[in-house]
Amino acid sequence: MDRLLATLELREQRIATTSQISTTPPVILFMAEPAVLITVDGEIRLKQEEGSNLMRVINTPYILLLDTL
């Protein structure tokens, strides 16, 4: 009986966990010319580059700059 109750509790936990998973497919972009997908961790965070009018995106491994002029 204990094993049965433990299994039922585990089942309820799994159902609660899987109900939070989004199954919505991502938007697929198609380009007829070469392109690079740049990933950003969350919302874009900018930092001012010293001595210039440029701001850099700091939450990506790529160099992305925004010219503020």
mmCIF file of the N, C-alpha and C atoms, coordinates in Angstrom:
data_MODEL
# 
_entry.id   MODEL 
# 
loop_
_atom_site.group_PDB 
_atom_site.id 
_atom_site.type_symbol 
_atom_site.label_atom_id 
_atom_site.label_alt_id 
_atom_site.label_comp_id 
_atom_site.label_asym_id 
_atom_site.label_entity_id 
_atom_site.label_seq_id 
_atom_site.pdbx_PDB_ins_code 
_atom_site.Cartn_x 
_atom_site.Cartn_y 
_atom_site.Cartn_z 
_atom_site.occupancy 
_atom_site.B_iso_or_equiv 
_atom_site.pdbx_formal_charge 
_atom_site.auth_seq_id 
_atom_site.auth_comp_id 
_atom_site.auth_asym_id 
_atom_site.auth_atom_id 
_atom_site.pdbx_PDB_model_num 
ATOM 1   N N  . MET A 1 1  ? 0.822  -1.187 0.000   1.00 0.00 ? 1  MET A N  1 
ATOM 2   C CA . MET A 1 1  ? 0.000  0.000  0.000   1.00 0.00 ? 1  MET A CA 1 
ATOM 3   C C  . MET A 1 1  ? 0.869  1.256  0.000   1.00 0.00 ? 1  MET A C  1 
ATOM 4   N N  . ASP A 1 2  ? 1.990  1.221  0.766   1.00 0.00 ? 2  ASP A N  1 
ATOM 5   C CA . ASP A 1 2  ? 2.892  2.375  0.808   1.00 0.00 ? 2  ASP A CA 1 
ATOM 6   C C  . ASP A 1 2  ? 3.491  2.664  -0.559  1.00 0.00 ? 2  ASP A C  1 
ATOM 7   N N  . ARG A 1 3  ? 3.861  1.593  -1.255  1.00 0.00 ? 3  ARG A N  1 
ATOM 8   C CA . ARG A 1 3  ? 4.449  1.776  -2.584  1.00 0.00 ? 3  ARG A CA 1 
ATOM 9   C C  . ARG A 1 3  ? 3.429  2.356  -3.553  1.00 0.00 ? 3  ARG A C  1 
ATOM 10  N N  . LEU A 1 4  ? 2.194  1.906  -3.437  1.00 0.00 ? 4  LEU A N  1 
ATOM 11  C CA . LEU A 1 4  ? 1.130  2.423  -4.299  1.00 0.00 ? 4  LEU A CA 1 
ATOM 12  C C  . LEU A 1 4  ? 0.894  3.905  -4.028  1.00 0.00 ? 4  LEU A C  1 
ATOM 13  N N  . LEU A 1 5  ? 0.834  4.297  -2.785  1.00 0.00 ? 5  LEU A N  1 
ATOM 14  C CA . LEU A 1 5  ? 0.640  5.706  -2.434  1.00 0.00 ? 5  LEU A CA 1 
ATOM 15  C C  . LEU A 1 5  ? 1.811  6.569  -2.900  1.00 0.00 ? 5  LEU A C  1 
ATOM 16  N N  . ALA A 1 6  ? 3.031  6.047  -2.747  1.00 0.00 ? 6  ALA A N  1 
ATOM 17  C CA . ALA A 1 6  ? 4.213  6.786  -3.210  1.00 0.00 ? 6  ALA A CA 1 
ATOM 18  C C  . ALA A 1 6  ? 4.177  6.971  -4.717  1.00 0.00 ? 6  ALA A C  1 
ATOM 19  N N  . THR A 1 7  ? 3.754  5.940  -5.449  1.00 0.00 ? 7  THR A N  1 
ATOM 20  C CA . THR A 1 7  ? 3.657  6.024  -6.904  1.00 0.00 ? 7  THR A CA 1 
ATOM 21  C C  . THR A 1 7  ? 2.602  7.043  -7.317  1.00 0.00 ? 7  THR A C  1 
ATOM 22  N N  . LEU A 1 8  ? 1.480  7.064  -6.628  1.00 0.00 ? 8  LEU A N  1 
ATOM 23  C CA . LEU A 1 8  ? 0.429  8.032  -6.951  1.00 0.00 ? 8  LEU A CA 1 
ATOM 24  C C  . LEU A 1 8  ? 0.875  9.459  -6.672  1.00 0.00 ? 8  LEU A C  1 
ATOM 25  N N  . GLU A 1 9  ? 1.625  9.663  -5.589  1.00 0.00 ? 9  GLU A N  1 
ATOM 26  C CA . GLU A 1 9  ? 2.145  11.005 -5.295  1.00 0.00 ? 9  GLU A CA 1 
ATOM 27  C C  . GLU A 1 9  ? 3.119  11.450 -6.374  1.00 0.00 ? 9  GLU A C  1 
ATOM 28  N N  . LEU A 1 10 ? 3.990  10.525 -6.803  1.00 0.00 ? 10 LEU A N  1 
ATOM 29  C CA . LEU A 1 10 ? 4.956  10.834 -7.851  1.00 0.00 ? 10 LEU A CA 1 
ATOM 30  C C  . LEU A 1 10 ? 4.237  11.178 -9.152  1.00 0.00 ? 10 LEU A C  1 
ATOM 31  N N  . ARG A 1 11 ? 3.167  10.474 -9.446  1.00 0.00 ? 11 ARG A N  1 
ATOM 32  C CA . ARG A 1 11 ? 2.382  10.738 -10.651 1.00 0.00 ? 11 ARG A CA 1 
ATOM 33  C C  . ARG A 1 11 ? 1.800  12.148 -10.606 1.00 0.00 ? 11 ARG A C  1 
ATOM 34  N N  . GLU A 1 12 ? 1.262  12.547 -9.481  1.00 0.00 ? 12 GLU A N  1 
ATOM 35  C CA . GLU A 1 12 ? 0.698  13.884 -9.337  1.00 0.00 ? 12 GLU A CA 1 
ATOM 36  C C  . GLU A 1 12 ? 1.765  14.957 -9.522  1.00 0.00 ? 12 GLU A C  1 
ATOM 37  N N  . GLN A 1 13 ? 2.960  14.720 -9.000  1.00 0.00 ? 13 GLN A N  1 
ATOM 38  C CA . GLN A 1 13 ? 4.058  15.673 -9.160  1.00 0.00 ? 13 GLN A CA 1 
ATOM 39  C C  . GLN A 1 13 ? 4.453  15.792 -10.622 1.00 0.00 ? 13 GLN A C  1 
ATOM 40  N N  . ARG A 1 14 ? 4.514  14.674 -11.314 1.00 0.00 ? 14 ARG A N  1 
ATOM 41  C CA . ARG A 1 14 ? 4.876  14.700 -12.737 1.00 0.00 ? 14 ARG A CA 1 
ATOM 42  C C  . ARG A 1 14 ? 3.831  15.430 -13.559 1.00 0.00 ? 14 ARG A C  1 
ATOM 43  N N  . ILE A 1 15 ? 2.570  15.213 -13.258 1.00 0.00 ? 15 ILE A N  1 
ATOM 44  C CA . ILE A 1 15 ? 1.498  15.910 -13.995 1.00 0.00 ? 15 ILE A CA 1 
ATOM 45  C C  . ILE A 1 15 ? 1.600  17.411 -13.752 1.00 0.00 ? 15 ILE A C  1 
ATOM 46  N N  . ALA A 1 16 ? 1.835  17.814 -12.517 1.00 0.00 ? 16 ALA A N  1 
ATOM 47  C CA . ALA A 1 16 ? 1.953  19.243 -12.206 1.00 0.00 ? 16 ALA A CA 1 
ATOM 48  C C  . ALA A 1 16 ? 3.156  19.854 -12.917 1.00 0.00 ? 16 ALA A C  1 
ATOM 49  N N  . THR A 1 17 ? 4.263  19.129 -12.992 1.00 0.00 ? 17 THR A N  1 
ATOM 50  C CA . THR A 1 17 ? 5.470  19.637 -13.642 1.00 0.00 ? 17 THR A CA 1 
ATOM 51  C C  . THR A 1 17 ? 5.286  19.740 -15.151 1.00 0.00 ? 17 THR A C  1 
ATOM 52  N N  . THR A 1 18 ? 4.725  18.711 -15.761 1.00 0.00 ? 18 THR A N  1 
ATOM 53  C CA . THR A 1 18 ? 4.581  18.719 -17.221 1.00 0.00 ? 18 THR A CA 1 
ATOM 54  C C  . THR A 1 18 ? 3.504  19.670 -17.701 1.00 0.00 ? 18 THR A C  1 
ATOM 55  N N  . SER A 1 19 ? 2.576  20.065 -16.850 1.00 0.00 ? 19 SER A N  1 
ATOM 56  C CA . SER A 1 19 ? 1.553  21.005 -17.287 1.00 0.00 ? 19 SER A CA 1 
ATOM 57  C C  . SER A 1 19 ? 2.128  22.394 -17.514 1.00 0.00 ? 19 SER A C  1 
ATOM 58  N N  . GLN A 1 20 ? 3.329  22.661 -16.998 1.00 0.00 ? 20 GLN A N  1 
ATOM 59  C CA . GLN A 1 20 ? 3.962  23.966 -17.158 1.00 0.00 ? 20 GLN A CA 1 
ATOM 60  C C  . GLN A 1 20 ? 4.839  24.040 -18.415 1.00 0.00 ? 20 GLN A C  1 
ATOM 61  N N  . ILE A 1 21 ? 5.008  22.938 -19.108 1.00 0.00 ? 21 ILE A N  1 
ATOM 62  C CA . ILE A 1 21 ? 5.847  22.910 -20.307 1.00 0.00 ? 21 ILE A CA 1 
ATOM 63  C C  . ILE A 1 21 ? 5.062  23.457 -21.490 1.00 0.00 ? 21 ILE A C  1 
ATOM 64  N N  . SER A 1 22 ? 5.663  24.397 -22.189 1.00 0.00 ? 22 SER A N  1 
ATOM 65  C CA . SER A 1 22 ? 5.021  24.983 -23.366 1.00 0.00 ? 22 SER A CA 1 
ATOM 66  C C  . SER A 1 22 ? 5.287  24.093 -24.579 1.00 0.00 ? 22 SER A C  1 
ATOM 67  N N  . THR A 1 23 ? 4.234  23.747 -25.287 1.00 0.00 ? 23 THR A N  1 
ATOM 68  C CA . THR A 1 23 ? 4.378  22.930 -26.495 1.00 0.00 ? 23 THR A CA 1 
ATOM 69  C C  . THR A 1 23 ? 4.135  23.756 -27.761 1.00 0.00 ? 23 THR A C  1 
ATOM 70  N N  . THR A 1 24 ? 4.106  25.078 -27.601 1.00 0.00 ? 24 THR A N  1 
ATOM 71  C CA . THR A 1 24 ? 3.918  25.963 -28.745 1.00 0.00 ? 24 THR A CA 1 
ATOM 72  C C  . THR A 1 24 ? 5.186  25.941 -29.604 1.00 0.00 ? 24 THR A C  1 
ATOM 73  N N  . PRO A 1 25 ? 5.064  25.620 -30.891 1.00 0.00 ? 25 PRO A N  1 
ATOM 74  C CA . PRO A 1 25 ? 6.256  25.580 -31.732 1.00 0.00 ? 25 PRO A CA 1 
ATOM 75  C C  . PRO A 1 25 ? 6.825  26.981 -31.954 1.00 0.00 ? 25 PRO A C  1 
ATOM 76  N N  . PRO A 1 26 ? 8.139  27.103 -32.146 1.00 0.00 ? 26 PRO A N  1 
ATOM 77  C CA . PRO A 1 26 ? 8.730  28.418 -32.383 1.00 0.00 ? 26 PRO A CA 1 
ATOM 78  C C  . PRO A 1 26 ? 8.409  28.927 -33.783 1.00 0.00 ? 26 PRO A C  1 
ATOM 79  N N  . VAL A 1 27 ? 8.533  30.222 -33.956 1.00 0.00 ? 27 VAL A N  1 
ATOM 80  C CA . VAL A 1 27 ? 8.365  30.821 -35.275 1.00 0.00 ? 27 VAL A CA 1 
ATOM 81  C C  . VAL A 1 27 ? 9.592  30.455 -36.103 1.00 0.00 ? 27 VAL A C  1 
ATOM 82  N N  . ILE A 1 28 ? 9.378  29.985 -37.305 1.00 0.00 ? 28 ILE A N  1 
ATOM 83  C CA . ILE A 1 28 ? 10.475 29.595 -38.190 1.00 0.00 ? 28 ILE A CA 1 
ATOM 84  C C  . ILE A 1 28 ? 10.654 30.686 -39.230 1.00 0.00 ? 28 ILE A C  1 
ATOM 85  N N  . LEU A 1 29 ? 11.857 31.242 -39.285 1.00 0.00 ? 29 LEU A N  1 
ATOM 86  C CA . LEU A 1 29 ? 12.175 32.279 -40.264 1.00 0.00 ? 29 LEU A CA 1 
ATOM 87  C C  . LEU A 1 29 ? 12.923 31.642 -41.432 1.00 0.00 ? 29 LEU A C  1 
ATOM 88  N N  . PHE A 1 30 ? 12.544 31.988 -42.643 1.00 0.00 ? 30 PHE A N  1 
ATOM 89  C CA . PHE A 1 30 ? 13.220 31.480 -43.830 1.00 0.00 ? 30 PHE A CA 1 
ATOM 90  C C  . PHE A 1 30 ? 13.815 32.646 -44.595 1.00 0.00 ? 30 PHE A C  1 
ATOM 91  N N  . MET A 1 31 ? 15.079 32.497 -44.985 1.00 0.00 ? 31 MET A N  1 
ATOM 92  C CA . MET A 1 31 ? 15.746 33.507 -45.810 1.00 0.00 ? 31 MET A CA 1 
ATOM 93  C C  . MET A 1 31 ? 16.401 32.797 -46.985 1.00 0.00 ? 31 MET A C  1 
ATOM 94  N N  . ALA A 1 32 ? 16.319 33.406 -48.134 1.00 0.00 ? 32 ALA A N  1 
ATOM 95  C CA . ALA A 1 32 ? 16.923 32.826 -49.327 1.00 0.00 ? 32 ALA A CA 1 
ATOM 96  C C  . ALA A 1 32 ? 18.409 33.150 -49.419 1.00 0.00 ? 32 ALA A C  1 
ATOM 97  N N  . GLU A 1 33 ? 18.919 33.979 -48.511 1.00 0.00 ? 33 GLU A N  1 
ATOM 98  C CA . GLU A 1 33 ? 20.340 34.330 -48.495 1.00 0.00 ? 33 GLU A CA 1 
ATOM 99  C C  . GLU A 1 33 ? 20.942 33.907 -47.151 1.00 0.00 ? 33 GLU A C  1 
ATOM 100 N N  . PRO A 1 34 ? 22.253 33.776 -47.077 1.00 0.00 ? 34 PRO A N  1 
ATOM 101 C CA . PRO A 1 34 ? 22.883 33.332 -45.825 1.00 0.00 ? 34 PRO A CA 1 
ATOM 102 C C  . PRO A 1 34 ? 22.569 34.270 -44.654 1.00 0.00 ? 34 PRO A C  1 
ATOM 103 N N  . ALA A 1 35 ? 22.380 33.680 -43.489 1.00 0.00 ? 35 ALA A N  1 
ATOM 104 C CA . ALA A 1 35 ? 22.086 34.454 -42.282 1.00 0.00 ? 35 ALA A CA 1 
ATOM 105 C C  . ALA A 1 35 ? 22.672 33.730 -41.076 1.00 0.00 ? 35 ALA A C  1 
ATOM 106 N N  . VAL A 1 36 ? 22.765 34.432 -39.962 1.00 0.00 ? 36 VAL A N  1 
ATOM 107 C CA . VAL A 1 36 ? 23.274 33.866 -38.716 1.00 0.00 ? 36 VAL A CA 1 
ATOM 108 C C  . VAL A 1 36 ? 22.232 34.102 -37.634 1.00 0.00 ? 36 VAL A C  1 
ATOM 109 N N  . LEU A 1 37 ? 21.942 33.059 -36.888 1.00 0.00 ? 37 LEU A N  1 
ATOM 110 C CA . LEU A 1 37 ? 21.031 33.200 -35.760 1.00 0.00 ? 37 LEU A CA 1 
ATOM 111 C C  . LEU A 1 37 ? 21.844 33.583 -34.534 1.00 0.00 ? 37 LEU A C  1 
ATOM 112 N N  . ILE A 1 38 ? 21.529 34.734 -33.961 1.00 0.00 ? 38 ILE A N  1 
ATOM 113 C CA . ILE A 1 38 ? 22.254 35.226 -32.785 1.00 0.00 ? 38 ILE A CA 1 
ATOM 114 C C  . ILE A 1 38 ? 21.358 35.045 -31.571 1.00 0.00 ? 38 ILE A C  1 
ATOM 115 N N  . THR A 1 39 ? 21.868 34.326 -30.589 1.00 0.00 ? 39 THR A N  1 
ATOM 116 C CA . THR A 1 39 ? 21.089 34.079 -29.380 1.00 0.00 ? 39 THR A CA 1 
ATOM 117 C C  . THR A 1 39 ? 21.404 35.136 -28.332 1.00 0.00 ? 39 THR A C  1 
ATOM 118 N N  . VAL A 1 40 ? 20.362 35.542 -27.613 1.00 0.00 ? 40 VAL A N  1 
ATOM 119 C CA . VAL A 1 40 ? 20.494 36.507 -26.527 1.00 0.00 ? 40 VAL A CA 1 
ATOM 120 C C  . VAL A 1 40 ? 19.820 35.880 -25.315 1.00 0.00 ? 40 VAL A C  1 
ATOM 121 N N  . ASP A 1 41 ? 20.497 35.918 -24.176 1.00 0.00 ? 41 ASP A N  1 
ATOM 122 C CA . ASP A 1 41 ? 19.978 35.328 -22.956 1.00 0.00 ? 41 ASP A CA 1 
ATOM 123 C C  . ASP A 1 41 ? 18.987 36.288 -22.296 1.00 0.00 ? 41 ASP A C  1 
ATOM 124 N N  . GLY A 1 42 ? 17.701 36.110 -22.573 1.00 0.00 ? 42 GLY A N  1 
ATOM 125 C CA . GLY A 1 42 ? 16.662 36.972 -22.002 1.00 0.00 ? 42 GLY A CA 1 
ATOM 126 C C  . GLY A 1 42 ? 16.494 38.256 -22.791 1.00 0.00 ? 42 GLY A C  1 
ATOM 127 N N  . GLU A 1 43 ? 15.984 39.284 -22.110 1.00 0.00 ? 43 GLU A N  1 
ATOM 128 C CA . GLU A 1 43 ? 15.811 40.593 -22.732 1.00 0.00 ? 43 GLU A CA 1 
ATOM 129 C C  . GLU A 1 43 ? 17.180 41.227 -22.971 1.00 0.00 ? 43 GLU A C  1 
ATOM 130 N N  . ILE A 1 44 ? 17.288 42.028 -24.009 1.00 0.00 ? 44 ILE A N  1 
ATOM 131 C CA . ILE A 1 44 ? 18.559 42.665 -24.351 1.00 0.00 ? 44 ILE A CA 1 
ATOM 132 C C  . ILE A 1 44 ? 18.976 43.632 -23.242 1.00 0.00 ? 44 ILE A C  1 
ATOM 133 N N  . ARG A 1 45 ? 20.234 43.494 -22.791 1.00 0.00 ? 45 ARG A N  1 
ATOM 134 C CA . ARG A 1 45 ? 20.797 44.417 -21.795 1.00 0.00 ? 45 ARG A CA 1 
ATOM 135 C C  . ARG A 1 45 ? 21.950 45.160 -22.457 1.00 0.00 ? 45 ARG A C  1 
ATOM 136 N N  . LEU A 1 46 ? 21.896 46.481 -22.398 1.00 0.00 ? 46 LEU A N  1 
ATOM 137 C CA . LEU A 1 46 ? 22.893 47.320 -23.050 1.00 0.00 ? 46 LEU A CA 1 
ATOM 138 C C  . LEU A 1 46 ? 23.828 47.950 -22.030 1.00 0.00 ? 46 LEU A C  1 
ATOM 139 N N  . LYS A 1 47 ? 25.098 48.132 -22.459 1.00 0.00 ? 47 LYS A N  1 
ATOM 140 C CA . LYS A 1 47 ? 26.097 48.799 -21.632 1.00 0.00 ? 47 LYS A CA 1 
ATOM 141 C C  . LYS A 1 47 ? 26.818 49.808 -22.516 1.00 0.00 ? 47 LYS A C  1 
ATOM 142 N N  . GLN A 1 48 ? 26.986 51.026 -22.013 1.00 0.00 ? 48 GLN A N  1 
ATOM 143 C CA . GLN A 1 48 ? 27.675 52.081 -22.764 1.00 0.00 ? 48 GLN A CA 1 
ATOM 144 C C  . GLN A 1 48 ? 29.148 51.734 -22.923 1.00 0.00 ? 48 GLN A C  1 
ATOM 145 N N  . GLU A 1 49 ? 29.664 51.832 -24.150 1.00 0.00 ? 49 GLU A N  1 
ATOM 146 C CA . GLU A 1 49 ? 31.083 51.637 -24.410 1.00 0.00 ? 49 GLU A CA 1 
ATOM 147 C C  . GLU A 1 49 ? 31.790 52.955 -24.139 1.00 0.00 ? 49 GLU A C  1 
ATOM 148 N N  . GLU A 1 50 ? 32.788 52.909 -23.296 1.00 0.00 ? 50 GLU A N  1 
ATOM 149 C CA . GLU A 1 50 ? 33.501 54.129 -22.893 1.00 0.00 ? 50 GLU A CA 1 
ATOM 150 C C  . GLU A 1 50 ? 34.146 54.827 -24.089 1.00 0.00 ? 50 GLU A C  1 
ATOM 151 N N  . GLY A 1 51 ? 34.014 56.136 -24.133 1.00 0.00 ? 51 GLY A N  1 
ATOM 152 C CA . GLY A 1 51 ? 34.651 56.942 -25.168 1.00 0.00 ? 51 GLY A CA 1 
ATOM 153 C C  . GLY A 1 51 ? 33.989 56.861 -26.532 1.00 0.00 ? 51 GLY A C  1 
ATOM 154 N N  . SER A 1 52 ? 32.749 56.391 -26.597 1.00 0.00 ? 52 SER A N  1 
ATOM 155 C CA . SER A 1 52 ? 32.062 56.309 -27.887 1.00 0.00 ? 52 SER A CA 1 
ATOM 156 C C  . SER A 1 52 ? 30.559 56.497 -27.698 1.00 0.00 ? 52 SER A C  1 
ATOM 157 N N  . ASN A 1 53 ? 29.867 56.571 -28.830 1.00 0.00 ? 53 ASN A N  1 
ATOM 158 C CA . ASN A 1 53 ? 28.409 56.657 -28.807 1.00 0.00 ? 53 ASN A CA 1 
ATOM 159 C C  . ASN A 1 53 ? 27.761 55.284 -28.943 1.00 0.00 ? 53 ASN A C  1 
ATOM 160 N N  . LEU A 1 54 ? 28.536 54.240 -28.770 1.00 0.00 ? 54 LEU A N  1 
ATOM 161 C CA . LEU A 1 54 ? 28.047 52.883 -28.962 1.00 0.00 ? 54 LEU A CA 1 
ATOM 162 C C  . LEU A 1 54 ? 27.607 52.264 -27.644 1.00 0.00 ? 54 LEU A C  1 
ATOM 163 N N  . MET A 1 55 ? 26.587 51.429 -27.743 1.00 0.00 ? 55 MET A N  1 
ATOM 164 C CA . MET A 1 55 ? 26.155 50.625 -26.611 1.00 0.00 ? 55 MET A CA 1 
ATOM 165 C C  . MET A 1 55 ? 26.283 49.159 -27.036 1.00 0.00 ? 55 MET A C  1 
ATOM 166 N N  . ARG A 1 56 ? 26.767 48.316 -26.122 1.00 0.00 ? 56 ARG A N  1 
ATOM 167 C CA . ARG A 1 56 ? 27.010 46.916 -26.442 1.00 0.00 ? 56 ARG A CA 1 
ATOM 168 C C  . ARG A 1 56 ? 25.986 46.028 -25.750 1.00 0.00 ? 56 ARG A C  1 
ATOM 169 N N  . VAL A 1 57 ? 25.500 45.001 -26.449 1.00 0.00 ? 57 VAL A N  1 
ATOM 170 C CA . VAL A 1 57 ? 24.610 44.004 -25.848 1.00 0.00 ? 57 VAL A CA 1 
ATOM 171 C C  . VAL A 1 57 ? 25.496 43.066 -25.043 1.00 0.00 ? 57 VAL A C  1 
ATOM 172 N N  . ILE A 1 58 ? 25.252 43.003 -23.725 1.00 0.00 ? 58 ILE A N  1 
ATOM 173 C CA . ILE A 1 58 ? 26.170 42.261 -22.861 1.00 0.00 ? 58 ILE A CA 1 
ATOM 174 C C  . ILE A 1 58 ? 25.705 40.845 -22.549 1.00 0.00 ? 58 ILE A C  1 
ATOM 175 N N  . ASN A 1 59 ? 24.490 40.472 -22.910 1.00 0.00 ? 59 ASN A N  1 
ATOM 176 C CA . ASN A 1 59 ? 24.043 39.119 -22.599 1.00 0.00 ? 59 ASN A CA 1 
ATOM 177 C C  . ASN A 1 59 ? 23.963 38.230 -23.841 1.00 0.00 ? 59 ASN A C  1 
ATOM 178 N N  . THR A 1 60 ? 25.033 38.281 -24.633 1.00 0.00 ? 60 THR A N  1 
ATOM 179 C CA . THR A 1 60 ? 25.215 37.402 -25.781 1.00 0.00 ? 60 THR A CA 1 
ATOM 180 C C  . THR A 1 60 ? 26.709 37.186 -25.981 1.00 0.00 ? 60 THR A C  1 
ATOM 181 N N  . PRO A 1 61 ? 27.112 36.026 -26.493 1.00 0.00 ? 61 PRO A N  1 
ATOM 182 C CA . PRO A 1 61 ? 28.537 35.806 -26.732 1.00 0.00 ? 61 PRO A CA 1 
ATOM 183 C C  . PRO A 1 61 ? 29.052 36.521 -27.980 1.00 0.00 ? 61 PRO A C  1 
ATOM 184 N N  . TYR A 1 62 ? 28.161 37.124 -28.747 1.00 0.00 ? 62 TYR A N  1 
ATOM 185 C CA . TYR A 1 62 ? 28.535 37.819 -29.979 1.00 0.00 ? 62 TYR A CA 1 
ATOM 186 C C  . TYR A 1 62 ? 28.701 39.307 -29.709 1.00 0.00 ? 62 TYR A C  1 
ATOM 187 N N  . ILE A 1 63 ? 29.413 39.987 -30.600 1.00 0.00 ? 63 ILE A N  1 
ATOM 188 C CA . ILE A 1 63 ? 29.562 41.428 -30.473 1.00 0.00 ? 63 ILE A CA 1 
ATOM 189 C C  . ILE A 1 63 ? 28.411 42.088 -31.225 1.00 0.00 ? 63 ILE A C  1 
ATOM 190 N N  . LEU A 1 64 ? 27.499 42.687 -30.476 1.00 0.00 ? 64 LEU A N  1 
ATOM 191 C CA . LEU A 1 64 ? 26.394 43.445 -31.036 1.00 0.00 ? 64 LEU A CA 1 
ATOM 192 C C  . LEU A 1 64 ? 26.465 44.846 -30.492 1.00 0.00 ? 64 LEU A C  1 
ATOM 193 N N  . LEU A 1 65 ? 26.512 45.826 -31.397 1.00 0.00 ? 65 LEU A N  1 
ATOM 194 C CA . LEU A 1 65 ? 26.643 47.220 -31.000 1.00 0.00 ? 65 LEU A CA 1 
ATOM 195 C C  . LEU A 1 65 ? 25.467 48.029 -31.514 1.00 0.00 ? 65 LEU A C  1 
ATOM 196 N N  . LEU A 1 66 ? 25.038 49.001 -30.715 1.00 0.00 ? 66 LEU A N  1 
ATOM 197 C CA . LEU A 1 66 ? 23.979 49.919 -31.097 1.00 0.00 ? 66 LEU A CA 1 
ATOM 198 C C  . LEU A 1 66 ? 24.574 51.318 -31.151 1.00 0.00 ? 66 LEU A C  1 
ATOM 199 N N  . ASP A 1 67 ? 24.459 51.951 -32.320 1.00 0.00 ? 67 ASP A N  1 
ATOM 200 C CA . ASP A 1 67 ? 24.933 53.317 -32.488 1.00 0.00 ? 67 ASP A CA 1 
ATOM 201 C C  . ASP A 1 67 ? 23.827 54.252 -32.024 1.00 0.00 ? 67 ASP A C  1 
ATOM 202 N N  . THR A 1 68 ? 24.075 55.039 -30.993 1.00 0.00 ? 68 THR A N  1 
ATOM 203 C CA . THR A 1 68 ? 23.047 55.895 -30.399 1.00 0.00 ? 68 THR A CA 1 
ATOM 204 C C  . THR A 1 68 ? 22.898 57.231 -31.113 1.00 0.00 ? 68 THR A C  1 
ATOM 205 N N  . LEU A 1 69 ? 23.664 57.481 -32.160 1.00 0.00 ? 69 LEU A N  1 
ATOM 206 C CA . LEU A 1 69 ? 23.522 58.747 -32.908 1.00 0.00 ? 69 LEU A CA 1 
ATOM 207 C C  . LEU A 1 69 ? 22.427 58.677 -33.918 1.00 0.00 ? 69 LEU A C  1 
# 
